């Protein structure tokens, strides 16, 4: 293949214009969103129908045990929703005694899953369609099957080996036939049953009913202190977004514990370095971007935590004075001190907009890969491993603790 300098980017797709639009990483999920719009739903309904479907057709990145974050422009104002869960209230740092780092797998790497609560909160505040109608495509694909995509299958094979000792993961996602190949028909019947229960109870089963009991029962079997009260007390948080400017543009993110602060710090550094004055994709431009991201990541790795535990505020880390101390470390002549490799993450992103001006930017995440490897028996609930992002270092604002 010969590189064409007139088309420097891999994609040469034309822009799409329409009154109502949705974009996701999976065609079946996109179709679910389109159908929601055709039924008279708005951008919020479309985003939710797609997100719920993605838990079925792209389980390597998200699932029923995921977290979620959303930014919503309702036509008049911007709102943020943080639906990431906390650790169990009775989890003490001594639980990890003898370990040098947080576990990446198993129940100890999990936090309370918040995606389901995001679906309920968004539907109640901003949606038009009946909540149950948002689940139709997802339940159909989980029960009747869907064709596994060419990008999803390799991750599925990797997880089948990675979690070979996790019996419930194997029975749910692998089975006697082995992990699916591209084009294979895959059914997730337990997932279908749980989706039906969540839809019928508007999430109550997941946080206070039979599904909650199943999670607590499996956690107890693995000596993890998750309780019914922990699940019942979970609430997604409506939060004011934080922002930073780059040139004449203002960019918004969810505040901590979201990692969106890292992007804003990097943008502020680049703005001060005059990135818009450099030729796009030039060596200098790419170098400055790499340096800004490096410094931003180093900052949040030291300071980012549950907002109530941070030593400084997000605003402190975005002040001109602090950004100047970071940008002054950047040289066009050499790279800064290297960081350890950035951790891999696995997340779905989708966005939707409608003819009435509503726009939704939505993230739903297992955190890494298929998550913790924990699948609650008989439910299809695959738990994320966001808890692995805590640290064990005493005095660090992001040190693991109960209810954090």
N, C-alpha and C positions, 0 to 999 in steps of 0.2 A: 504494500500500500504506500503510495507517494503522498507526502504531506503537502497540502495545498495552503499556501500562505494567505490566500484570499479568504479562506474559511478556517481560521485558527482554532476553532472550538469543535468539539466532537459532534455537537448537535447543530443541525442546520434547519431545525423545525421552524415553521412559520408561527407567528403569534396567533392566538385564537381570540376572537371577540364575540361576546354574547351578552344577553341581559342577565343570565344566571350562569355561574361557572363553578366548577370544583376540580381540584387537582389532588391526586393521591399517588402512592407508589404502586398501586395494584388495580388493574382494570375492573375487577369485580367490585371492589370497594367504590371506585369512581362511579360505576353504574348505579350502585345503591344510593349514592348521593344525588345523582341525576334524577332517579325515580322519586326521591323525596321532594325535589324541586317541582317535578311534574305534578305531584299530588297537591301542590299548593303550599308546600313547606318553604321556609326561608333558608338563608345560608347556615343558620345554626342547626336546623333539622338535617340539612344535607351533610354537614360536617359530622354530626352524631351518627347518622345512618352509616356513613363511610367508616367512621372510627370503630363502631361496633362490629362491622363486617371484617375489618382488618384484624380483629382478634382471632378470627377463624382462618382467614386466607394468608396471613403473614405472621404466624405465631413465633417465628424466630426473632421478631422485633417487639411484639406487644401481645398482651393477652388479658384475660379476666383479672389477673393479679397484678396488672400494671398500675402505674401512676399516670397522671395527665396534667397538662398545663394549657391554658388558652388565653389568647388576647382577642377581644371582640370589640369591633366598632359597630355600634348599633345605629349609626347614621347621625348621631349627635355627640356621643361621648365614647371614650375608650375605657374598657373594663378588663381587669385581669382576674383569672381564676387559677389558684394553686390547689391542685387536688393530689398533692403528694402526701403520703401518710407518715405518721410518727412511729417510733419504736414502741414496743409494749411498755406500759407504765412501770412494770416490775423488773425491767431489764436493768441490771446494774453492771458497771464496768468490770466488777469481779467475775462476772460470767465468763469473761474472756481471759481470765488469769492463765498465765503460761504461754499465751500467744504473743507473737511479735507484730502481727498485723491482723486486720479484720478478715474473717473468712469470706471467700468469694462465692461459696456455694452453701446449700443447705438452709435450714430455717434461720440460723444465726445471721445470715446475710440479708434477711428480708426486713421490710417494714410493712405497716398496714397498707394494703393496696387501695388506691384512691380513684382509679379510673371510673368505676361504676358510680361513685358519688359525683363525679364530674358530669356524667351523662344526665343524672337526675337534676342536678343544679342548673345546668345549661338549658335543659328542656323546660323546666319549671319557669325560669326567669325570661327566657328569650324565644323558646320554640313555639311553633304553631300546631304541629301535628300531634296526634295522640302518642304518648310515650311508647306503647306497645308496637305501633306501626314502624318504629325505627329499627326494630329487630328482625323484620321479616326476611330480608336477604341473608343476614348472618345465620339465623336459625335454619334456613333452607340449605345453605352451603355446608353447615356443620352436620346436618342430618342426612342430606342426600349426597353430599360430596362435592368437591371442587378439584380442578386440575391444578396440581402444584406447579408453580412457576419456575423458570430456569434459574432465576437468581435466588429463590428461596430454597430449592432442593440442596445445594451444597452446604448451606448452613445447617440444614436439617440433618444431613449425614454427619457433619462435625459434632453436632450436639448428641446424636445417637451414641457416638463413641465417648464423648466427654462425660455423659451422664449414664454410662453403661451400668453403674451400680445403683441407680435410682429406679426402683421397681415400678413406681407409679408413672414416672416419666416414660419408661420403656413401654408400658402397657397402653399409655395414652397416645404417644407420638410415634412409636416404632412398631410394636406388634411383631408377630411371628414372621410377617412378610418382609421386615426390615424397613429402614427409612425410605421414603418415597423418592423416586427419580422425577425429573421434569416430565410433565404430562401425565403422571400417575393420578388416578382418582383417589382422593383421601377423604375419609369421613371422620368426624369427631363427635360421636353420639353423646358423650358425657357433657361436652361443651354445649351442645344443642339443648340438652335438658336444663342446664344451669342458665343459659340465656333465656329460655322460656320462663323460668322461675323469676329471674331478675325483672323481666318485662312485666310479668303479671303482678309482682309485688312492688314495683317501682323502686327496686333496690333494697327493700326491707329484708328480704331473705338473706342478702349478701352481708348485711351488717348486724342484723338482729335475729335472723331466723335459721332455717335449716342449713344454708350454705355457711353461715357464720359458725354454727356448731361444728360443721365438718372441718373447718379450718382450725378451730381451737382444739378439737380432738386430735388432729394429726400433729399439730404443734406440740401438744402435751406428750404424745408418743415419742417425740424427738427431744423432750426435755427443754422446750422453748416456752417462755412464760407469757404467751399470748392468751388474753382472756376475752370473754364475751363483752365485758365493759370496754376494753380497748377498742373493739370493733364498733360497738354502739356509740362510743364517744367521738368517733372520727367524723369530722366535718370538713368539707372543702372550704377554702377561704377566698372570698372576693377581696382582691388587693388592688391598690392603685399602682399602675405600671411605673417603672422608672425609665429614664431616657437619657440619651446623649446626642449631640449634634455632630454631623460630618458635613462640612460645607454648609449648604442651605437646607439639608435634610435632617429631620429629627427621627431617631430610631428608638423604639420602645421594647422593653423586656419585662418579664415577671421578676419582682425583687427576690432576694434570698429567702429561702434556701435554693432557689433556682440558680443555675449557673449562667443565666443570661447576663449577669453583672460582668462576667469575663469579656463578653463581646463588646459591651459598652466601654470598658476600660481600654480595650484594644482600639476601638474607634476613636476615643478621645486622644490616645497617643498618636494615631495616624493623622488626625486632624491637626494636631500641634506640629507634626512633622511636615505638613503640607503635602500629604499623599496625592491630593487631586492635581497637583502641579507636575507629577511625574507621568511619563508615558505609560499607558495601560500595559501591564504584563512585561514591562521592562525589567531588567535585572535589579535595578535599584528599587523599583516599586515592590517587587516580590520580596526582596531582602527586608525592606521596611515592614511589610506585612508580617513576615515571619518573626521579626524582632518584637513587634507589638503584641502578637499573640503569645510569644514566649514570656514576656514581662507580665502580661495580663494573667496568664495561667499561673505563674509563680506567685502573683499577688493573691489570687483567690484560693490557692492551695494552702496559704498561710492564714487567711482571714475569713473565708466563706464558711458559713454555718447556718443553722437555724437562726432566724433573725433575732430571737431573744437571747442568743448566746454569743453573738458577735461582739468583738471588742470595739469595733468602729461601725459607723453606718455606711450604707452604700453611697450616700452623698459625700461622705468623707473621702471615699476612694475615687470619686469623680471630680474633685475640686481641681482648679487650675494648678494650685500649688503641688498637690500630690502627683498629678499627671506630668508636671514639669520634672519632678524628681525621677520619674520613670523614663520619659522621653529623652532626658539628658544622658541616659545610659546607652542610647542608640548611636552607633557610628556607621557611616556608609562604607567604611574601610574594612571593617571586620565584624564577625558574628559575636554575639554575647556568649556567656557561659551556657553550655547545653543543659537541657533538662533531661530527666529520665523520660522514657517514652510515654506519650500520652496514653491513658487507658482507652481501650476500645469501648465503644458504646453502641447500643442497638435500640433504635427508636423509630417510630413512624412519624412523619410530618405530613400534614394535609392542610389545605386552605380552601375556603369557599367564599363566594360573594354573590349577592343577589341584586335584583333591579331596584330595590328600595334603599340600597346603600349600606346594607349590613355586610360586614366582612369578618371572617373567623380565621384565626391562625391557631392551629391545634397540634399539640405534641402528645403522644401516648407511648409509654416506654417500659420495656423490660429492664432497662438500665444497661445490662450487658448480655448479649446473646439471647438464649432462651430464658435468661434470668437465673434464678437460684438452683434450678433443677428440681425444685419441689413442685409436684403436681398433687393437689389435694385429692386423695383417692375418690373415685366415683363422681367427680365434679368437673374435671377438665380445667380447674383453676390453676394456672401455672404462675407461681409467685415470682415477682421481680426480685432483684438482688440489690436494690438501692442502698440497703444498709451497709454494703461493703464499702461505700464511700465514706463512712466514718473513719476516724483514726483512734488509736489507743493511747496516744501520747498525752500524759497528764498535763493539764494547763492549756491544751490546744482548744480553741473555741468549738472545733468540730469533734471533740472527743465523744465517743459513744456514751449514751446515758438513757435512762428511761423517759419516755414521753417526748423524745427529741426528734 
